[in-house]
Every structure is written in structure tokens, then in C-alpha cells.
């Protein structure tokens, strides 16, 4: 997933998303923040479910094997 896809998935999971521009630093930075004041387990669970759906719907078994191989190899 690209950075933009991850941020969009986070937004769909209930996180607040946007950009922040710090004074004196060139360019704006992406921000993803929990709406929860303490436990953000519900948002993280929804985010994980959305990512899982994306990979299992859009990925062939051979592509999944390659992803798992990269994960096991540390990269």
C-alpha cells in the first residue's frame, strides 16, 4: 500500500487525518490521530480489518506467498 492508501484506510477506520505545517519547516506533514482519548483499540481493529480485506481481495495466492516471504526475511 502507498502512504496515501494507508492514510485513507486510517480515515475509513475512524482516525482523524489531515496535514500539519510547522512554522520554520518546509512543507506540510501528514497526520493520523486517534479520535479516542485513551484506548484506540476499536480504530486499530477496524484499520487491520480494512487492510486485511484489501490484501485478501486484491491479491493472488502467489502474491501473498511473496509478501509473507518478504516479511519472514525481515523486509
ABEGO torsion letter per residue (X at the ends): XBAAAAAAAAAAAGBBBEBBBBBGBBEBBBBBBBABABBAAAAAAAAAAAAAAAAAAABBAAAAAAAAAAAAAGX
